[in-house]
Amino acid sequence: MGMFWIRAVKDFKLHKYLYLMALPMIVFYIVFHYTPMYGAVIAFKDFKPTLGARGWDSSILTILFIVIIFGSF
């Protein structure tokens, strides 16, 4: 381990409650500020309704998911 990781682990152990208090705010920013960026990216894609929002052939995926779901019974 490098010197950085040793110091980082020591700092985390020393200030674990501070990091624990910051965790809800970090999760908040990820969920409400970075997740909606998917909508901004998809706005500039060439959308084809037959392929779905992500551009995958949904008929093949539908068959695959049905085989996976019903194959487990």
C-alpha angles and dihedrals in degrees: 000000000000125000090255094060093047090053092044093053091046091049092048091051091048096048102028094131092052090053090046090054091049093050097082091053092049090050090047092055093046093050100041103030108031102031093059088057086080087070091052091051094047090052090071097046124100099255118208114182092213091058098044130227097307097044097248124136098255096195092064092045092048091054091046093051092047090052091048095046098043094036090065093063 
